[in-house]
Each structure stands twice: as C-alpha cells, then as structure tokens.
C-alpha cells in the first residue's frame, strides 16, 4: 500500500493551531496609554526659581553653577536647603503653602555633560526638598540646514 494516511497529521496540526491561537494573546500584552502631546511651552521665570547650569569640566569632573557661582555637591545641598527653608518661612510656614507657590529648579545642561552630572544635580535638589525640577533647552532653529 503506497497511500499515506494524513488524518493524524491534520489532527496534530489543528491541535497546534488551537494552542497557538490561545497562547499568543497571553504572551503579547499591551498596556493602552494616551501619551501627552508635547508642545514647546515658554518657561515662566519667577524670581524665586533656582537656575542651575551643569557642564563637564576639563578633567571630566562635574561643574555646577548656581547663577554664576560654582558649587560642589555639599555646598549645593546646603544652599538649596537654606533657600527652600527661607522661602517656606517667607510664605507663612508649610501649612499655608500650595505646591504651586514653591520655587522650581531650572537646569541648563550642556550637550556634552555626562548623565551622571545632571542626574546628581537632580538628586541633590530633590534631596533638598524641591519638588519641581525642569530643564531649559533651546528650540531647534528651523532655518538651520
């Protein structure tokens, strides 16, 4: 007899098809998110906001400037804590303050600054108690080629 019985083969293929149809949706999981539409929004600078500039030094060390004054991490933390305490006292104590009244930290990071410099600055300012830390950037020039 030279005929091959294909019925068992078809049965096995149907079982495998059903198994794959059941397991594939379990393996491929998606979380539906609606991501925000990011638009360029000009920053409103308030006098109580902290402006920091971060860049890499010539020897690879991080350089952080509060306005125009160069600071190390300990001096930065102390000055940030002192400023936040003074602002809280000026606004009438922690019970009378809303989060919108607290000063913000604006960081200008150099393009060539390593992540560790900017990350350490963010961590230091958040350790001092600043809740809002943002970045200042320049928009791309649409006329540049």
Helices and strands as residue ranges (DSSP letters): H 7-27, E 50-56, E 62-66, E 69-71, H 73-90, G 94-96, G 99-101, E 105-109, H 115-128, E 133-135
